[in-house]
Amino acid sequence: MMEPVLCPGTLEVNMDWDRKARRGAAVADKLNYTGMLLTCPAQFLKEDPSIKLVLDGSLMHVRCCAHILNLCVQDGLDELRTLLEPIRNVIRWIRAARSAKRIYKQKCEEYGLRKKVIALDTPTRWNSTYKLLHDAIAYRDVLTDMYNESRATDGQFITNDHWSLAKIVHDVLETFDNATHIFSYVYEPNIHTVILECIKIICTIKQTSLANPGVAVKRLLDNMKVKWCAYFTEFPPIYAIAAILDPGVKLEGLTNLLTFYYQQLDVQFDVPYYVNNCKRILERLCEEYGAVIQPQPIGSSMDASRFGILGPVLKKSRPDGSGSSSSSSSSSSSNIGVGEYLTYQFETEENFHIIEWWKNHSSKFPVLARIAKDILAIPASTIASESAFSAGRRVLDEKRSRLSSESIEMCVCKKDWDQAEKRTQGLKEEDEEEDDPWMTLDTSDSCGSGDGGNQQQQQAP
């Protein structure tokens, strides 16, 4: 159990950064600590009369979505590590032995492929398994020939069944990988996309399960689904409110999306009650914000084509000009803005940007625009903040262990400022393994008939 002393420490850091007036939500990475980490500060903050929490801190719980995806995938891959081991073994052999590199080069030329470094995966990074499978599938003929020729004497082979399983796992992981990239956006808001991306993942899991009734695939997907339901059976309201603030979703779209989501998840859930509760929370937010900003309601029209395959779900049972879930006759002036926003559809361009949209409509909906500005600033994951700490580890390593704290700070800040100027913060850097010296060694026959010299011979897989 987490020591309570961490809570005052968290508060002290927040006070130093003067976050009293805008403490509406917090993101925690270690999910087993989330309850203690967020409940204790909320209690401390409530006791301080000088601090006003948004809705008394009821929106402070925001999960790190990328961490949840990691837990789901890791639980599923635990069942498949031995089944995918032959593919890993042949890649290990290619990377470790010069003779294997020579054969790999010849096979690539034979099949008309460019020689490529295939990185090994690591148990702690599931996306490395996705990248391994992505590259290995493209070179399946080369890898199959190399493995089967080296293991011909003991009758162990890579078969089409191995590659069929690899392709299924790859396609499932691809959906998780796409969602992780969206949840780690730096320059774009992403909290309003959480429910949409979760639906895509659940659809992929269910469709894959129906199309592939095999035992191995079933174990993979069942483990993923069990872990998924532990965290996403009910979404924190902040995700739903962020979705409502997307003019292409709003209340009707959210109801349709959640109904579709729970159908795919095969879980009974009271969607109307949940959506109405989220609407009430949004109205309470408007009342708090409306005490300072007075709204000026107005409306227009919009289409859902930018949502791709989920467009029909959003448009389901939506009336042409008005909605049925809100009233424009609310007695509260702040609620009038909510009612007008929820009632009308809005015209948006194909390259819709939600922040720009609310900026352009801030004069029409000043209260909602201010709420959208604050809520959409909440990150869906801690990846962006964690990368800032990882940058220090890349600067200070075993070869550069004598740098002073000032030098480390200058290196990290300079790198971050350069990336900010190029708008590349949060983007993955080029894979350094493309310059792997082992893969660029001369593999011609002039090097000798074997691995030669003192080079240790790596045994074939």
Buried (B, 14 or more C-beta within 10 A) or exposed (E): EBEEEBBEEBBEEBEEEEBBEEBBBBBBBEBEEBEBBBBBBBEBBEEEEEBBBBBEBBBBBBBBBBBBBBBBBBBBBEBBEEBBEBBBBBBBBBBBBBBBBBBBBBBBEEEEEEBBBBBEBEEEEBBBBBBBBBBBBEBBBBBBBBBBEBBEEEEEEBEEEBBEBBEBBBBBBBBBBBBBBBBBBBEEBBBBBBBBBBBBBBBBBBEBBEEBEEEBBBBBBBBBBEBBBEBBEBBBBBBBBBBBBBBBBBBBBBBBBBBBBBEBBEEEBEBEEBBBEBBEBBBBBBBBBBEEBEBEBEBEEBBBEBBEEBBEBBBBEBEEEEBEBBEBEBEBBBBBBBBBBBBBBBEBEEEBEBEEBBEEBBEBBBBBBBBBBBBBEBBBBBBBEBBEEEBEEEBBEEEEEEBEEEEBEEBBEEBBEEBEEEEEBBEEEEEEEEEEEEBEEEBEEEBEEEBEEEBEEBEBB
